Each structure stands twice: as C-alpha cells, then as structure tokens.
Amino acid sequence: MILPDVEIILYVEDQARSRELYAAMLGLVPTLDVPGMTEFTLSDRVKLGLMLNSGIAKILGDTLPHPQSGTGIPRCELYLKVSDVDQAYSNALSAGARSVSEPARRSWGDVVCYVADYDGHIIAFAALAVTD
C-alpha cells in the first residue's frame, strides 16, 4: 500500500494571527503563505494548512453552517509527537496559545500537554513516556 500525502486544514478567523502563532509554536516557517491559505510542512508527507473561515464558506455555500459559528469551540485535535513536551508547552504558551492541560503522564503511557489556538483547535504535544 502506498501512503498518501496528507494535508490537515484548520479553518481560522484571522490568517495572519494564526500564522504567527503556529510559526512560533512549531518553530517553522510557512512553506506557502498566500491570501486565504498558509501551509507548514510537518514532515515529508504531512502539511498543516490554515484557511480562512470565509474561504471555506465560499466552497460550502449554504450546505453546512458557516465555519465562523464554530470559532472557539474545539473542533479537532492535532496530536503532535515531540522530543520535549515541557519545551513544546512553554513555546506554545509564549506564542499565545491558551493552556488546556499541563504536561502529564496519561493513562495510555504518553506524556502529553494540551493547548488551544485562537480559534479553539486543540493541539496536543506528546512524547512516549520512558518507563523506569
């Protein structure tokens, strides 16, 4: 089986503000930044996109509620594996993310912290717990 390339797109209210948050939080420079879409390359086959609520609303038309109606409501979780959860948590808070849950060992064995971006999307930074 050939694994596909993946792009995860989050709908955001303010592209510039979200771009700056994710750039600082992830320590990455956008690989695409044009009106209506910002992309970050997370790995060889995975990208994270930030698309304006108004942009996707044009595509959706009146078939679904306007994405802005969900702003501030957790609509997804990005679960990102990192080497240092404490540092990722600190970077996220310094960048402007809101703390949801401090780093802690979770019942499934990972050490994970949770933060929220300006639009309510949840970002988890996780590392496999080292067993003693």
N, C-alpha and C positions, 0 to 999 in steps of 0.2 A: 504494500500500500504506500502510495506517495502522500506525504503530509502536505496539506495546502499551506500557502502563506495566509496569515491571519492579520486582520486589522480590526481592532476594537475601537469603536467610535462612541465617545461620550458627547451628549448634547449639552451645551453650555450657554449661559446668558451673555457673558462678556468674554469674547475670544482672547483679547489682549491680556486681561487679568488672569484668566485660566492658563494661558500660555506661560506667563511669568511664574505662576505657582508651580506648574508641572516641570518647567525647566529647572527651577531651584530645587524642588522636591526630589526630582530624579537625577539631577546633576547632568542633564542632557541639553543639547542644543536642538531645536526643531530641524528636521530634515526637509520639511515642507512648511511654509508659512505664507499663505495667500489669503485674501479676503474670503472668509467663510470656512476655512479649514487650516488647522495646524496639525502636523504629524510628528511623532517622535518614534525613532526606531529603537525598539526594546531589545531585539535580537535579530539574527539573520532573517528570520521568517515571521517576526511579530512586530506590528506597529500599533501605536496608540494614537488615535485621532481625536481632535477636539473640533466639533462642528457646532455652529450657531443654532440655537433653537429655531430661529427664523428661517434658516436654510433648510433644515429637515422638514419644517412645517410646510414649505412650498411643495415638497415631494409628497407629503402625506395628504395634503389637501384637507378635506373635511371627513376623511375616513376614520381618523382617530383624534383624540383630544390634542390640543396644541401642546407641544413638549414643555412650554413655559409653565403650564399648570402643574407640572411635577417638580419644578425647581425647588430645592430644599428638602425634598422627600427622597430618602435613599432609594435609588432605582437600580443600582448594581453594586457589585464589589469587585475591585481589582485585587487579586491575591498575588503579590509580587515577592518572589524569593530573593533575599538579600543576604550578604555575609555578616552584616552587623545591624541588628534590629534597633538597638539603642541609638545608634548614629542616624539611621534612617528616620526614626521617630523624631529625634532632635531637629534634623534637617527639615522635615515636613512642618513641624511647628514653627520654626524660624521662617519658613517660606510663606506662612499664612494659613496653613491647614488647621482645622479645629480638631482637638483631641476627642476621640470617642472612647478609647480604652488604651491604657498604658501597656508597654511590653510585659507579657506574662506567658508562662508556660500554659498551653491549652490542653484540654483533655485528649486531643489527637496526637500530642507529642511535640508540636512545633511551638517555638516562642514567637508570639505574634503581637503586634500593636495595630490599632485601628485609628485612622484619621478620616475626616470628611473634607472634601473640597468645597468651594464656594457654592456649588450647585447641589450639594448633598450626596454626591457619589462617595462611596466608601472605598478607601484604599487601605489594604492590609499589607504590612511589611512582615515577612515571616522568614524564619530560619529553623531548620531542623534542630531540635534540641539535642545537645550532646548528653548521652547517658553517662552517669557516673559509675 
